[in-house]
Each structure stands twice: as C-alpha cells, then as structure tokens.
C-alpha cells in the first residue's frame, strides 16, 4: 500500500468518525467474518489440535500495538519459569518457495519476513514462520521439542487452537473511531476484549476508553542503539540534543519519531511503507548525520554495511506486580505443557 494512502487511512480511522463511503463494505466485512466465526464455533469448520498449550498475542485493530515486543517479553519470562517456548509467526512479506520454515537470526527477511528474523534474533527460542500457523507450530513441536507455542498475531486465525489470548491495545490510538474495517481500524468488535483473559495496553500519553480496569500496562523502553556496520553499542541519550535522520517502515512511524523526539533528539523522519524492503536510496540522506531506524527495519539492512546507521532496541517492560499477575494468571492454562515436559524428560 502506498504510504500516503496508508497515512490517510490511519488519520481517518483514528479520528472521530468512520469513512462514510466505506460503510457498505464494512457491513459486508462484518457479515463475512461473523459467518466464518460461526462456522468454527458450530464445528462445521474444525480447529486443529496441538499437544502443547498455545498463547496467541494479537490485536483488534490494524497494526502498531506492540505484539512483537510483548511476545519477546513473554518468551523471556516463560523461559525463566522453566518452559521451553517456541514462537510462530505468519512470515508477512516473505517470499519463501515453501512453508513452514524454521527461522534463525541469519535467515533472509525477504524469504521469511522481517518480524520472523527479529523474533529469532532477540528471543533465543525456536521460531517458525508460515501462513499456515498450525503447520508452523507442528514443525516446532516435532523438530525443536518445545512445550509451549507463542503466536505473534493470529487472533483471527481460528484454525489455530489457543489456550490463552492476549489482546494488545495502543495507549495512544486506542480503538480509533470504533468501526470495523474498512470504515474503521477494527478487525473484530470491541466486545472481544471481554472474552480475553489478558488485555495489555502499550503505554502512551492517554489511556483508551472502554477497556478492562485490570488491563496490564506495557512500556517500550528505547535505551540502546547498535551500529549496523560495526556492532558498537551506545546509549540513546548519547544522541540527545543532536540532529539525526530517522527511518521507519512500521505501521505507525510517527510514534517512533515522536519517541526519539521525547528523548531529546532533533529528528528528520522518513516514513516508509510497513514491512518495506528498503534500498540505499531510502536510507541515504547526502550527509554524515547519524541515521536511526527500528530493529525491524535493521534486519533487512545488515548486508548493506551502512557506516552512519544505527538501530534502536525497543524492550518491553512491565511492573513487577503486573509480571507476577501475568505469570500467575497464565499458570492454570499451561497444564498441557507440564505433561508434555514430563514426557520429554522421561
């Protein structure tokens, strides 16, 4: 999608009212998605079965809610709790001739997608990508002996079984104008929030209305930057009060630029389409100023050896009380994992 059209849609979706001309298409979208969900609930279409628990981290609205940082954080705390999680992801933007695929930090993002490579680089757990998420999960279970599956996105992929749903919300944009696609940004109605055992709000300047009072708060910390050419690490505060260029090919580049500005940087931002595969023309500015980008963009630029380019590491943080509440709340849903782990160890 062209960036200007993407930005126009976001502006309208997260404004006060729907895109009126698209309302008839929204009615059609609601009818089709409701009928599809009915087919799964009635058993006409079958949900797969897996021998391990599945946690789906997804959102109701289009993009930019913090699913991937939350998935990384969950993989870390679950490992600390003694589980062996694996992560599945759709592999959006990938052109692999065959699916599913095991993904490593050295995988080609053009084949498996940028988010898959980012997850493999940061998580330290097995990652599989593929549009058929059940097949990706089975690949991890059979070849990597994981005892728990984390799905980055897939809330509306009803073929995939799930023991737990974690629904993400953006603390700045919330549910937007409240309308379903394409007149608004919602894939499903806000009523789905009542069904999820966990709702996580990516902290922003405001709190979305009409969310559960016990929602968990996730903060994204931008503390460290890494050189694409040398691997040198520096603190983001080292760039404070300096003029920098910034590039972002994510759902909401403006939030990335604003986060840098909030840390005292003077940002000349360049927004690219979400999941774009940038070339040197997108990344060069004709001067020697530092160029900062997201880690998701950086996995697509490693081979370019760009001298003045850095990526900013974004890390999810929860309060200690929310961390304990998350773990204790997950435990009742993970009984299959205990049995599977005993079988693996036996």
C-alpha positions as CSV (number, residue, x, y, z in Angstrom):
1,X,0.0,0.0,0.0
2,X,1.3,3.5,-0.9
3,X,2.5,5.4,2.2
4,X,0.2,8.4,1.5
5,X,-2.8,6.1,1.3
6,X,-1.8,4.2,4.5
7,X,-1.3,7.5,6.4
8,X,-4.7,8.9,5.2
9,X,-6.5,5.8,6.3
10,X,-4.8,5.9,9.7
11,X,-5.8,9.5,10.1
12,X,-9.4,8.8,9.3
13,X,-9.5,5.5,11.3
14,X,-8.2,7.1,14.4
15,X,-10.3,10.2,14.0
16,X,-13.8,10.8,15.3
17,X,-15.9,9.2,12.7
18,X,-15.9,6.5,10.1
19,X,-15.1,6.8,6.4
20,X,-18.7,7.0,5.4
21,X,-18.3,5.9,1.8
22,X,-16.8,2.6,3.0
23,X,-19.6,1.7,5.4
24,X,-21.4,-0.7,3.0
25,X,-18.1,-2.6,2.7
26,X,-17.9,-2.7,6.5
27,X,-21.3,-4.3,6.7
28,X,-20.1,-6.9,4.2
29,X,-16.9,-7.5,6.1
30,X,-18.8,-7.9,9.4
31,X,-21.2,-10.4,7.7
32,X,-18.4,-12.5,6.3
33,X,-16.3,-12.5,9.4
34,X,-19.2,-13.3,11.6
35,X,-20.3,-16.2,9.4
36,X,-16.7,-17.5,9.4
37,X,-16.6,-17.4,13.2
38,X,-20.0,-19.2,13.4
39,X,-18.6,-22.0,11.2
40,X,-15.8,-22.6,13.6
41,X,-18.0,-22.3,16.7
42,X,-20.5,-24.7,15.3
43,X,-17.9,-27.2,14.3
44,X,-18.6,-27.0,10.6
45,X,-15.0,-25.8,10.2
46,X,-12.6,-27.5,12.7
47,X,-10.0,-26.0,14.9
48,X,-6.8,-28.1,14.9
49,X,-5.5,-29.8,18.0
50,X,-2.0,-29.5,19.3
51,X,-0.3,-31.4,22.2
52,X,1.0,-28.2,23.9
53,X,-0.6,-25.0,25.1
54,X,-0.9,-22.1,22.7
55,X,-0.7,-18.4,23.7
56,X,-1.9,-16.0,21.0
57,X,-0.7,-12.4,21.2
58,X,-2.9,-10.3,18.8
59,X,-4.9,-7.2,18.4
60,X,-8.3,-6.0,17.4
61,X,-7.1,-3.1,15.3
62,X,-4.7,-2.7,12.4
63,X,-1.0,-2.7,13.3
64,X,1.2,-0.9,15.7
65,X,0.0,-2.3,19.1
66,X,3.2,-3.8,20.3
67,X,2.6,-7.5,19.7
68,X,6.2,-8.4,18.8
69,X,7.8,-6.7,21.9
70,X,5.2,-8.4,24.1
71,X,5.8,-11.8,22.5
72,X,9.6,-11.4,23.2
73,X,8.9,-10.4,26.8
74,X,6.6,-13.4,27.3
75,X,9.2,-15.8,25.8
76,X,11.7,-14.5,28.3
77,X,9.6,-14.8,31.4
78,X,8.3,-18.2,30.3
79,X,11.9,-19.5,29.9
80,X,12.7,-18.2,33.3
81,X,9.7,-20.1,34.7
82,X,11.1,-23.3,33.2
83,X,9.1,-23.7,30.0
84,X,10.5,-24.3,26.5
85,X,8.5,-21.9,24.3
86,X,8.6,-21.7,20.6
87,X,7.3,-18.7,18.5
88,X,5.3,-18.9,15.3
89,X,4.7,-16.0,13.0
90,X,3.0,-15.6,9.6
91,X,6.1,-14.5,7.8
92,X,4.4,-11.5,6.3
93,X,6.2,-10.1,3.3
94,X,8.3,-13.3,2.9
95,X,8.5,-15.0,-0.5
96,X,9.7,-18.4,0.6
97,X,9.0,-21.1,-2.0
98,X,8.0,-23.5,0.7
99,X,6.3,-23.1,4.1
100,X,6.6,-23.5,7.1
101,X,10.3,-22.5,7.7
102,X,12.5,-22.6,10.7
103,X,13.9,-19.2,11.2
104,X,17.3,-18.1,12.5
105,X,19.0,-14.7,13.0
106,X,20.8,-15.3,9.7
107,X,17.6,-16.1,7.7
108,X,16.8,-13.9,4.7
109,X,14.0,-11.5,5.7
110,X,13.0,-11.4,2.0
111,X,12.1,-15.1,2.3
112,X,10.7,-15.3,5.8
113,X,9.7,-11.7,6.7
114,X,11.3,-9.1,8.8
115,X,9.3,-9.8,12.0
116,X,10.3,-13.5,11.9
117,X,14.1,-12.6,11.7
118,X,13.7,-10.1,14.5
119,X,12.0,-12.6,16.8
120,X,14.7,-15.2,16.1
121,X,17.4,-12.7,16.7
122,X,16.1,-11.4,20.0
123,X,14.2,-14.3,21.6
124,X,16.7,-17.1,22.0
125,X,13.9,-19.6,21.3
126,X,13.0,-21.6,18.2
127,X,11.0,-19.7,15.6
128,X,8.9,-20.9,12.7
129,X,7.2,-18.9,10.0
130,X,4.4,-19.7,7.7
131,X,0.9,-18.6,6.6
132,X,-0.5,-21.9,7.9
133,X,0.3,-21.4,11.6
134,X,-0.8,-24.8,12.7
135,X,1.8,-26.3,10.4
136,X,4.4,-23.9,11.8
137,X,3.5,-25.0,15.3
138,X,3.8,-28.7,14.5
139,X,7.2,-28.1,12.9
140,X,8.5,-26.6,16.2
141,X,6.9,-29.4,18.3
142,X,8.3,-32.2,16.1
143,X,11.8,-30.8,15.4
144,X,12.5,-28.5,18.4
145,X,10.6,-30.2,21.2
146,X,9.0,-27.1,22.5
147,X,6.4,-27.5,25.2
148,X,4.6,-24.2,24.6
149,X,3.7,-22.2,21.5
150,X,3.6,-18.4,21.3
151,X,1.8,-17.0,18.3
152,X,2.8,-13.4,17.3
153,X,-0.5,-12.3,15.8
154,X,-3.2,-14.8,14.7
155,X,-6.1,-13.7,16.9
156,X,-8.5,-14.1,13.9
157,X,-6.8,-17.3,12.7
158,X,-9.4,-19.7,14.1
159,X,-7.9,-22.8,12.7
160,X,-5.1,-22.3,15.3
161,X,-6.2,-23.6,18.7
162,X,-5.5,-21.3,21.7
163,X,-5.5,-21.8,25.4
164,X,-4.8,-18.1,26.1
165,X,-5.5,-14.9,24.2
166,X,-3.5,-11.8,25.0
167,X,-5.1,-8.8,23.2
168,X,-2.9,-5.7,22.7
169,X,-4.1,-2.1,22.6
170,X,-2.2,1.0,21.7
171,X,-2.4,3.5,24.5
172,X,-2.3,6.5,22.2
173,X,-4.7,5.4,19.5
174,X,-7.0,3.0,21.4
175,X,-9.8,1.6,19.3
176,X,-9.9,4.5,16.9
177,X,-13.3,5.5,15.6
178,X,-14.7,2.2,16.8
179,X,-15.8,1.0,13.4
180,X,-14.8,-2.3,11.7
181,X,-12.7,-2.5,8.5
182,X,-12.6,-0.7,6.1
183,X,-14.6,2.2,7.6
184,X,-12.5,1.9,10.7
185,X,-9.4,0.1,12.0
186,X,-11.1,-2.9,13.8
187,X,-10.8,-6.5,12.7
188,X,-13.3,-7.5,15.3
189,X,-15.7,-5.7,17.7
190,X,-14.6,-4.2,21.0
191,X,-16.7,-6.9,22.7
192,X,-13.8,-9.3,22.2
193,X,-11.9,-7.5,25.0
194,X,-14.4,-9.1,27.4
195,X,-13.5,-12.6,26.3
196,X,-9.7,-12.3,26.6
197,X,-8.1,-13.3,29.9
198,X,-5.4,-10.7,29.3
199,X,-5.6,-7.2,27.8
200,X,-2.3,-5.3,27.5
201,X,-2.1,-1.6,26.8
202,X,1.1,-0.3,25.2
203,X,1.6,2.8,27.3
204,X,1.1,6.2,25.7
205,X,0.1,9.6,26.6
206,X,-3.5,8.6,27.1
207,X,-5.4,5.5,28.1
208,X,-8.0,4.0,25.7
209,X,-11.6,4.2,26.9
210,X,-13.8,1.2,27.5
211,X,-11.0,-1.3,28.4
212,X,-11.0,-3.6,31.4
213,X,-9.8,-1.9,34.6
214,X,-7.4,-4.8,35.2
215,X,-5.5,-4.3,31.9
216,X,-1.8,-4.8,32.1
217,X,0.5,-1.9,31.1
218,X,3.5,-2.4,28.8
219,X,6.1,0.3,28.4
220,X,8.5,0.3,25.5
221,X,12.0,1.5,26.5
222,X,14.3,2.8,23.9
223,X,17.7,2.8,25.7
224,X,20.3,1.3,23.5
225,X,21.4,1.8,19.8
226,X,23.6,-0.5,17.8
227,X,25.7,0.3,14.8
228,X,24.8,-1.6,11.6
229,X,28.4,-1.6,10.4
230,X,30.4,-2.4,13.5
231,X,28.0,-3.7,16.1
232,X,29.1,-0.9,18.5
233,X,26.5,-0.2,21.2
234,X,25.8,3.2,22.6
235,X,23.1,4.7,24.8
236,X,20.3,6.6,23.1
237,X,20.9,9.5,25.4
238,X,24.3,10.0,23.7
239,X,22.4,11.4,20.7
240,X,20.3,13.8,22.8
241,X,20.2,17.4,21.6
242,X,21.7,16.3,18.2
243,X,20.2,16.4,14.8
244,X,19.6,12.9,13.4
245,X,17.8,11.3,10.5
246,X,15.3,8.5,11.3
247,X,13.8,5.9,9.0
248,X,10.8,3.6,9.9
249,X,8.9,1.1,7.8
250,X,6.4,0.2,10.5
251,X,2.7,0.5,11.0
252,X,3.0,3.9,12.7
253,X,6.4,5.6,12.0
254,X,5.2,8.8,13.7
255,X,5.3,7.0,17.1
256,X,8.9,6.0,16.6
257,X,9.9,9.6,15.6
258,X,7.9,11.1,18.5
259,X,9.6,8.6,20.9
260,X,13.0,9.8,19.7
261,X,12.0,13.5,20.0
262,X,10.8,12.8,23.6
263,X,14.3,11.6,24.4
264,X,15.7,15.0,23.3
265,X,16.8,14.2,19.7
266,X,16.1,16.5,16.8
267,X,14.6,14.2,14.2
268,X,14.3,14.4,10.5
269,X,12.0,11.5,9.9
270,X,11.4,9.5,6.7
271,X,8.4,7.1,6.8
272,X,8.4,4.0,4.6
273,X,5.5,1.6,3.9
274,X,5.0,-1.0,6.6
275,X,7.3,-4.1,6.1
276,X,9.0,-2.2,3.2
277,X,12.3,-3.7,1.9
278,X,14.4,-0.5,1.8
279,X,17.2,0.1,-0.7
280,X,20.1,2.5,-0.3
281,X,18.1,5.4,-1.8
282,X,15.6,5.1,1.1
283,X,18.5,5.1,3.7
284,X,20.9,7.8,2.5
285,X,20.5,11.5,3.1
286,X,23.6,13.0,1.5
287,X,25.3,14.0,4.7
288,X,27.2,12.4,7.6
289,X,24.5,12.8,10.3
290,X,23.5,9.6,12.2
291,X,20.6,7.7,10.8
292,X,18.4,5.8,13.3
293,X,16.0,3.1,12.5
294,X,13.8,0.4,14.1
295,X,15.2,-3.0,14.8
296,X,12.6,-4.5,12.4
297,X,14.0,-2.3,9.6
298,X,17.6,-3.1,10.6
299,X,17.3,-6.9,9.9
300,X,16.7,-6.0,6.3
301,X,19.7,-3.7,6.0
302,X,22.5,-5.7,7.7
303,X,24.2,-6.7,4.4
304,X,24.4,-3.0,3.3
305,X,27.2,-2.1,5.8
306,X,26.0,1.4,6.2
307,X,28.5,3.5,8.1
308,X,26.3,6.1,9.8
309,X,23.3,3.9,10.5
310,X,22.1,2.6,13.9
311,X,19.1,0.7,15.1
312,X,17.2,1.4,18.3
313,X,16.5,-1.5,20.5
314,X,12.9,-1.4,21.9
315,X,12.4,-3.5,25.0
316,X,9.0,-4.2,26.7
317,X,8.8,-3.5,30.4
318,X,6.0,-4.4,32.9
319,X,5.8,-3.5,36.5
320,X,6.8,-6.3,38.9
321,X,3.2,-6.6,40.1
322,X,1.9,-6.9,36.5
323,X,4.6,-9.5,35.8
324,X,3.5,-11.6,38.8
325,X,-0.1,-11.2,37.8
326,X,0.7,-12.3,34.3
327,X,2.5,-15.4,35.3
328,X,0.0,-16.5,38.0
329,X,-2.8,-15.9,35.5
330,X,-1.1,-18.0,32.8
331,X,-0.4,-21.0,35.1
332,X,-3.9,-22.6,35.0
333,X,-3.8,-22.6,31.2
334,X,-0.5,-24.3,30.9
335,X,-1.2,-27.7,32.3
336,X,-0.7,-29.4,29.0
337,X,2.8,-28.0,29.0
338,X,3.7,-29.7,32.3
339,X,2.5,-33.1,31.0
340,X,4.4,-32.7,27.7
341,X,7.5,-31.6,29.5
342,X,7.4,-34.7,31.7
343,X,7.0,-36.9,28.6
344,X,10.1,-35.2,27.0
345,X,12.1,-35.6,30.1
346,X,11.1,-39.2,30.8
